[in-house]
Every structure is written in structure tokens, then in C-alpha cells.
Amino acid sequence: MLKLFLRRQLTARPASAYDRTDPLSHPAIQRMSQRELADLPLNRH
């Protein structure tokens, strides 16, 4: 899991580059605190 986050950190693009295929790269999500992120509803399929 740590490698996944590290890889994401190393391949990070500028905040202005929003990848629509990755919902976690949305600027609003990036600005959220950990508490706000924990309150997000996640649908499990």
C-alpha cells in the first residue's frame, strides 16, 4: 500500500492537471482534511 502512495506522489502532476479518470485527483478532494475525507460516502460494488 505504501508503494502505491509513493508512486502516486512521484508521478504527481500540477494541481491544475485534473485527471477525470481518477476521482481522487479532483482539486476539491485534494483540499479536504482527513476528517472530511472520512465522511465521504464510498460506494462498494
PDB file with SEQRES, HELIX, SHEET and CRYST1 records, atoms N, CA, C and O in Angstrom:
SEQRES   1 A   45  MET LEU LYS LEU PHE LEU ARG ARG GLN LEU THR ALA ARG          
SEQRES   2 A   45  PRO ALA SER ALA TYR ASP ARG THR ASP PRO LEU SER HIS          
SEQRES   3 A   45  PRO ALA ILE GLN ARG MET SER GLN ARG GLU LEU ALA ASP          
SEQRES   4 A   45  LEU PRO LEU ASN ARG HIS                                      
HELIX    1 AA1 LEU A    2  LEU A   10  1                                   9    
HELIX    2 AA2 PRO A   23  SER A   25  5                                   3    
HELIX    3 AA3 PRO A   27  ARG A   31  1                                   5    
HELIX    4 AA4 GLN A   34  ALA A   38  1                                   5    
CRYST1    1.000    1.000    1.000  90.00  90.00  90.00 P 1           1          
ATOM      1  N   MET A   1       0.827  -1.179   0.000  1.00  0.00           N  
ATOM      2  CA  MET A   1       0.000   0.000   0.000  1.00  0.00           C  
ATOM      3  C   MET A   1       0.878   1.251   0.000  1.00  0.00           C  
ATOM      4  O   MET A   1       0.596   2.214  -0.713  1.00  0.00           O  
ATOM      5  N   LEU A   2       1.928   1.232   0.792  1.00  0.00           N  
ATOM      6  CA  LEU A   2       2.825   2.381   0.849  1.00  0.00           C  
ATOM      7  C   LEU A   2       3.443   2.663  -0.517  1.00  0.00           C  
ATOM      8  O   LEU A   2       3.579   3.820  -0.915  1.00  0.00           O  
ATOM      9  N   LYS A   3       3.815   1.606  -1.231  1.00  0.00           N  
ATOM     10  CA  LYS A   3       4.407   1.787  -2.560  1.00  0.00           C  
ATOM     11  C   LYS A   3       3.428   2.463  -3.507  1.00  0.00           C  
ATOM     12  O   LYS A   3       3.830   3.270  -4.345  1.00  0.00           O  
ATOM     13  N   LEU A   4       2.143   2.137  -3.379  1.00  0.00           N  
ATOM     14  CA  LEU A   4       1.130   2.765  -4.214  1.00  0.00           C  
ATOM     15  C   LEU A   4       1.094   4.272  -3.974  1.00  0.00           C  
ATOM     16  O   LEU A   4       1.071   5.057  -4.922  1.00  0.00           O  
ATOM     17  N   PHE A   5       1.089   4.671  -2.705  1.00  0.00           N  
ATOM     18  CA  PHE A   5       1.053   6.093  -2.385  1.00  0.00           C  
ATOM     19  C   PHE A   5       2.345   6.799  -2.802  1.00  0.00           C  
ATOM     20  O   PHE A   5       2.310   7.928  -3.292  1.00  0.00           O  
ATOM     21  N   LEU A   6       3.477   6.133  -2.606  1.00  0.00           N  
ATOM     22  CA  LEU A   6       4.744   6.733  -3.010  1.00  0.00           C  
ATOM     23  C   LEU A   6       4.807   6.913  -4.520  1.00  0.00           C  
ATOM     24  O   LEU A   6       5.265   7.946  -5.008  1.00  0.00           O  
ATOM     25  N   ARG A   7       4.352   5.918  -5.251  1.00  0.00           N  
ATOM     26  CA  ARG A   7       4.345   6.016  -6.710  1.00  0.00           C  
ATOM     27  C   ARG A   7       3.441   7.151  -7.157  1.00  0.00           C  
ATOM     28  O   ARG A   7       3.778   7.893  -8.079  1.00  0.00           O  
ATOM     29  N   ARG A   8       2.290   7.286  -6.505  1.00  0.00           N  
ATOM     30  CA  ARG A   8       1.362   8.370  -6.837  1.00  0.00           C  
ATOM     31  C   ARG A   8       1.999   9.725  -6.535  1.00  0.00           C  
ATOM     32  O   ARG A   8       1.806  10.685  -7.280  1.00  0.00           O  
ATOM     33  N   GLN A   9       2.754   9.800  -5.449  1.00  0.00           N  
ATOM     34  CA  GLN A   9       3.419  11.040  -5.075  1.00  0.00           C  
ATOM     35  C   GLN A   9       4.490  11.402  -6.104  1.00  0.00           C  
ATOM     36  O   GLN A   9       4.631  12.567  -6.476  1.00  0.00           O  
ATOM     37  N   LEU A  10       5.234  10.413  -6.558  1.00  0.00           N  
ATOM     38  CA  LEU A  10       6.315  10.673  -7.505  1.00  0.00           C  
ATOM     39  C   LEU A  10       5.791  11.061  -8.884  1.00  0.00           C  
ATOM     40  O   LEU A  10       6.454  11.795  -9.616  1.00  0.00           O  
ATOM     41  N   THR A  11       4.614  10.575  -9.239  1.00  0.00           N  
ATOM     42  CA  THR A  11       4.054  10.874 -10.552  1.00  0.00           C  
ATOM     43  C   THR A  11       3.009  11.980 -10.476  1.00  0.00           C  
ATOM     44  O   THR A  11       2.208  12.145 -11.396  1.00  0.00           O  
ATOM     45  N   ALA A  12       3.015  12.730  -9.392  1.00  0.00           N  
ATOM     46  CA  ALA A  12       2.017  13.787  -9.202  1.00  0.00           C  
ATOM     47  C   ALA A  12       2.183  14.874 -10.253  1.00  0.00           C  
ATOM     48  O   ALA A  12       3.295  15.270 -10.603  1.00  0.00           O  
ATOM     49  N   ARG A  13       1.060  15.335 -10.736  1.00  0.00           N  
ATOM     50  CA  ARG A  13       1.040  16.414 -11.707  1.00  0.00           C  
ATOM     51  C   ARG A  13       0.675  17.709 -10.990  1.00  0.00           C  
ATOM     52  O   ARG A  13       0.262  17.677  -9.831  1.00  0.00           O  
ATOM     53  N   PRO A  14       0.817  18.824 -11.650  1.00  0.00           N  
ATOM     54  CA  PRO A  14       0.410  20.086 -11.023  1.00  0.00           C  
ATOM     55  C   PRO A  14      -1.061  20.054 -10.628  1.00  0.00           C  
ATOM     56  O   PRO A  14      -1.850  19.299 -11.197  1.00  0.00           O  
ATOM     57  N   ALA A  15      -1.424  20.878  -9.649  1.00  0.00           N  
ATOM     58  CA  ALA A  15      -2.806  20.906  -9.161  1.00  0.00           C  
ATOM     59  C   ALA A  15      -3.791  21.272 -10.268  1.00  0.00           C  
ATOM     60  O   ALA A  15      -4.964  20.906 -10.204  1.00  0.00           O  
ATOM     61  N   SER A  16      -3.318  21.989 -11.274  1.00  0.00           N  
ATOM     62  CA  SER A  16      -4.207  22.396 -12.367  1.00  0.00           C  
ATOM     63  C   SER A  16      -4.515  21.228 -13.299  1.00  0.00           C  
ATOM     64  O   SER A  16      -5.476  21.302 -14.065  1.00  0.00           O  
ATOM     65  N   ALA A  17      -3.727  20.150 -13.257  1.00  0.00           N  
ATOM     66  CA  ALA A  17      -3.951  18.996 -14.131  1.00  0.00           C  
ATOM     67  C   ALA A  17      -4.883  18.016 -13.437  1.00  0.00           C  
ATOM     68  O   ALA A  17      -4.468  17.274 -12.546  1.00  0.00           O  
ATOM     69  N   TYR A  18      -6.126  18.016 -13.846  1.00  0.00           N  
ATOM     70  CA  TYR A  18      -7.140  17.149 -13.250  1.00  0.00           C  
ATOM     71  C   TYR A  18      -7.407  15.979 -14.182  1.00  0.00           C  
ATOM     72  O   TYR A  18      -7.814  16.168 -15.328  1.00  0.00           O  
ATOM     73  N   ASP A  19      -7.176  14.769 -13.685  1.00  0.00           N  
ATOM     74  CA  ASP A  19      -7.400  13.549 -14.456  1.00  0.00           C  
ATOM     75  C   ASP A  19      -8.808  13.051 -14.170  1.00  0.00           C  
ATOM     76  O   ASP A  19      -9.086  12.598 -13.060  1.00  0.00           O  
ATOM     77  N   ARG A  20      -9.693  13.126 -15.140  1.00  0.00           N  
ATOM     78  CA  ARG A  20     -11.089  12.748 -14.931  1.00  0.00           C  
ATOM     79  C   ARG A  20     -11.277  11.248 -14.685  1.00  0.00           C  
ATOM     80  O   ARG A  20     -12.333  10.835 -14.204  1.00  0.00           O  
ATOM     81  N   THR A  21     -10.290  10.442 -15.000  1.00  0.00           N  
ATOM     82  CA  THR A  21     -10.407   9.009 -14.746  1.00  0.00           C  
ATOM     83  C   THR A  21     -10.059   8.652 -13.305  1.00  0.00           C  
ATOM     84  O   THR A  21     -10.323   7.536 -12.859  1.00  0.00           O  
ATOM     85  N   ASP A  22      -9.468   9.595 -12.579  1.00  0.00           N  
ATOM     86  CA  ASP A  22      -9.095   9.365 -11.184  1.00  0.00           C  
ATOM     87  C   ASP A  22      -9.851  10.347 -10.299  1.00  0.00           C  
ATOM     88  O   ASP A  22      -9.438  11.501 -10.181  1.00  0.00           O  
ATOM     89  N   PRO A  23     -10.950   9.919  -9.673  1.00  0.00           N  
ATOM     90  CA  PRO A  23     -11.747  10.842  -8.869  1.00  0.00           C  
ATOM     91  C   PRO A  23     -10.985  11.434  -7.689  1.00  0.00           C  
ATOM     92  O   PRO A  23     -11.336  12.512  -7.211  1.00  0.00           O  
ATOM     93  N   LEU A  24      -9.948  10.746  -7.212  1.00  0.00           N  
ATOM     94  CA  LEU A  24      -9.188  11.259  -6.072  1.00  0.00           C  
ATOM     95  C   LEU A  24      -8.240  12.396  -6.455  1.00  0.00           C  
ATOM     96  O   LEU A  24      -7.649  13.031  -5.582  1.00  0.00           O  
ATOM     97  N   SER A  25      -8.095  12.653  -7.757  1.00  0.00           N  
ATOM     98  CA  SER A  25      -7.228  13.747  -8.182  1.00  0.00           C  
ATOM     99  C   SER A  25      -7.992  15.064  -8.325  1.00  0.00           C  
ATOM    100  O   SER A  25      -7.409  16.074  -8.720  1.00  0.00           O  
ATOM    101  N   HIS A  26      -9.269  15.064  -8.012  1.00  0.00           N  
ATOM    102  CA  HIS A  26     -10.068  16.281  -8.120  1.00  0.00           C  
ATOM    103  C   HIS A  26      -9.553  17.312  -7.113  1.00  0.00           C  
ATOM    104  O   HIS A  26      -9.248  16.963  -5.973  1.00  0.00           O  
ATOM    105  N   PRO A  27      -9.455  18.562  -7.520  1.00  0.00           N  
ATOM    106  CA  PRO A  27      -8.923  19.599  -6.618  1.00  0.00           C  
ATOM    107  C   PRO A  27      -9.689  19.727  -5.303  1.00  0.00           C  
ATOM    108  O   PRO A  27      -9.080  19.989  -4.266  1.00  0.00           O  
ATOM    109  N   ALA A  28     -10.998  19.550  -5.325  1.00  0.00           N  
ATOM    110  CA  ALA A  28     -11.775  19.652  -4.088  1.00  0.00           C  
ATOM    111  C   ALA A  28     -11.398  18.533  -3.116  1.00  0.00           C  
ATOM    112  O   ALA A  28     -11.336  18.754  -1.906  1.00  0.00           O  
ATOM    113  N   ILE A  29     -11.151  17.351  -3.637  1.00  0.00           N  
ATOM    114  CA  ILE A  29     -10.740  16.219  -2.800  1.00  0.00           C  
ATOM    115  C   ILE A  29      -9.337  16.471  -2.242  1.00  0.00           C  
ATOM    116  O   ILE A  29      -9.060  16.159  -1.083  1.00  0.00           O  
ATOM    117  N   GLN A  30      -8.467  17.029  -3.060  1.00  0.00           N  
ATOM    118  CA  GLN A  30      -7.098  17.296  -2.628  1.00  0.00           C  
ATOM    119  C   GLN A  30      -7.050  18.297  -1.471  1.00  0.00           C  
ATOM    120  O   GLN A  30      -6.149  18.226  -0.636  1.00  0.00           O  
ATOM    121  N   ARG A  31      -8.002  19.223  -1.412  1.00  0.00           N  
ATOM    122  CA  ARG A  31      -8.010  20.242  -0.357  1.00  0.00           C  
ATOM    123  C   ARG A  31      -8.655  19.758   0.936  1.00  0.00           C  
ATOM    124  O   ARG A  31      -8.541  20.431   1.960  1.00  0.00           O  
ATOM    125  N   MET A  32      -9.326  18.615   0.919  1.00  0.00           N  
ATOM    126  CA  MET A  32     -10.058  18.135   2.097  1.00  0.00           C  
ATOM    127  C   MET A  32      -9.117  17.633   3.187  1.00  0.00           C  
ATOM    128  O   MET A  32      -8.039  17.107   2.910  1.00  0.00           O  
ATOM    129  N   SER A  33      -9.555  17.812   4.436  1.00  0.00           N  
ATOM    130  CA  SER A  33      -8.802  17.279   5.570  1.00  0.00           C  
ATOM    131  C   SER A  33      -9.104  15.779   5.687  1.00  0.00           C  
ATOM    132  O   SER A  33     -10.002  15.266   5.018  1.00  0.00           O  
ATOM    133  N   GLN A  34      -8.360  15.097   6.527  1.00  0.00           N  
ATOM    134  CA  GLN A  34      -8.590  13.665   6.719  1.00  0.00           C  
ATOM    135  C   GLN A  34      -9.973  13.409   7.292  1.00  0.00           C  
ATOM    136  O   GLN A  34     -10.606  12.410   6.949  1.00  0.00           O  
ATOM    137  N   ARG A  35     -10.446  14.279   8.146  1.00  0.00           N  
ATOM    138  CA  ARG A  35     -11.781  14.130   8.737  1.00  0.00           C  
ATOM    139  C   ARG A  35     -12.862  14.255   7.654  1.00  0.00           C  
ATOM    140  O   ARG A  35     -13.822  13.483   7.638  1.00  0.00           O  
ATOM    141  N   GLU A  36     -12.702  15.221   6.757  1.00  0.00           N  
ATOM    142  CA  GLU A  36     -13.665  15.393   5.665  1.00  0.00           C  
ATOM    143  C   GLU A  36     -13.631  14.191   4.718  1.00  0.00           C  
ATOM    144  O   GLU A  36     -14.674  13.729   4.256  1.00  0.00           O  
ATOM    145  N   LEU A  37     -12.439  13.692   4.435  1.00  0.00           N  
ATOM    146  CA  LEU A  37     -12.318  12.523   3.566  1.00  0.00           C  
ATOM    147  C   LEU A  37     -12.992  11.301   4.181  1.00  0.00           C  
ATOM    148  O   LEU A  37     -13.593  10.495   3.470  1.00  0.00           O  
ATOM    149  N   ALA A  38     -12.892  11.166   5.496  1.00  0.00           N  
ATOM    150  CA  ALA A  38     -13.502  10.024   6.178  1.00  0.00           C  
ATOM    151  C   ALA A  38     -15.022  10.070   6.098  1.00  0.00           C  
ATOM    152  O   ALA A  38     -15.676   9.030   6.185  1.00  0.00           O  
ATOM    153  N   ASP A  39     -15.590  11.256   5.934  1.00  0.00           N  
ATOM    154  CA  ASP A  39     -17.044  11.398   5.859  1.00  0.00           C  
ATOM    155  C   ASP A  39     -17.612  11.186   4.460  1.00  0.00           C  
ATOM    156  O   ASP A  39     -18.830  11.171   4.281  1.00  0.00           O  
ATOM    157  N   LEU A  40     -16.742  11.023   3.470  1.00  0.00           N  
ATOM    158  CA  LEU A  40     -17.240  10.831   2.106  1.00  0.00           C  
ATOM    159  C   LEU A  40     -17.940   9.474   1.961  1.00  0.00           C  
ATOM    160  O   LEU A  40     -17.452   8.469   2.479  1.00  0.00           O  
ATOM    161  N   PRO A  41     -19.063   9.440   1.269  1.00  0.00           N  
ATOM    162  CA  PRO A  41     -19.721   8.148   1.029  1.00  0.00           C  
ATOM    163  C   PRO A  41     -19.002   7.412  -0.098  1.00  0.00           C  
ATOM    164  O   PRO A  41     -18.836   7.952  -1.192  1.00  0.00           O  
ATOM    165  N   LEU A  42     -18.591   6.214   0.164  1.00  0.00           N  
ATOM    166  CA  LEU A  42     -17.919   5.395  -0.842  1.00  0.00           C  
ATOM    167  C   LEU A  42     -18.814   4.218  -1.202  1.00  0.00           C  
ATOM    168  O   LEU A  42     -19.177   3.414  -0.344  1.00  0.00           O  
ATOM    169  N   ASN A  43     -19.160   4.127  -2.461  1.00  0.00           N  
ATOM    170  CA  ASN A  43     -19.993   3.007  -2.921  1.00  0.00           C  
ATOM    171  C   ASN A  43     -19.106   1.814  -3.218  1.00  0.00           C  
ATOM    172  O   ASN A  43     -18.138   1.922  -3.970  1.00  0.00           O  
ATOM    173  N   ARG A  44     -19.429   0.707  -2.643  1.00  0.00           N  
ATOM    174  CA  ARG A  44     -18.680  -0.521  -2.906  1.00  0.00           C  
ATOM    175  C   ARG A  44     -19.512  -1.397  -3.819  1.00  0.00           C  
ATOM    176  O   ARG A  44     -20.662  -1.715  -3.515  1.00  0.00           O  
ATOM    177  N   HIS A  45     -18.931  -1.782  -4.931  1.00  0.00           N  
ATOM    178  CA  HIS A  45     -19.667  -2.608  -5.907  1.00  0.00           C  
ATOM    179  C   HIS A  45     -19.273  -4.054  -5.757  1.00  0.00           C  
ATOM    180  O   HIS A  45     -19.778  -4.910  -6.484  1.00  0.00           O  
TER     181      HIS A  45                                                      
END                                                                             
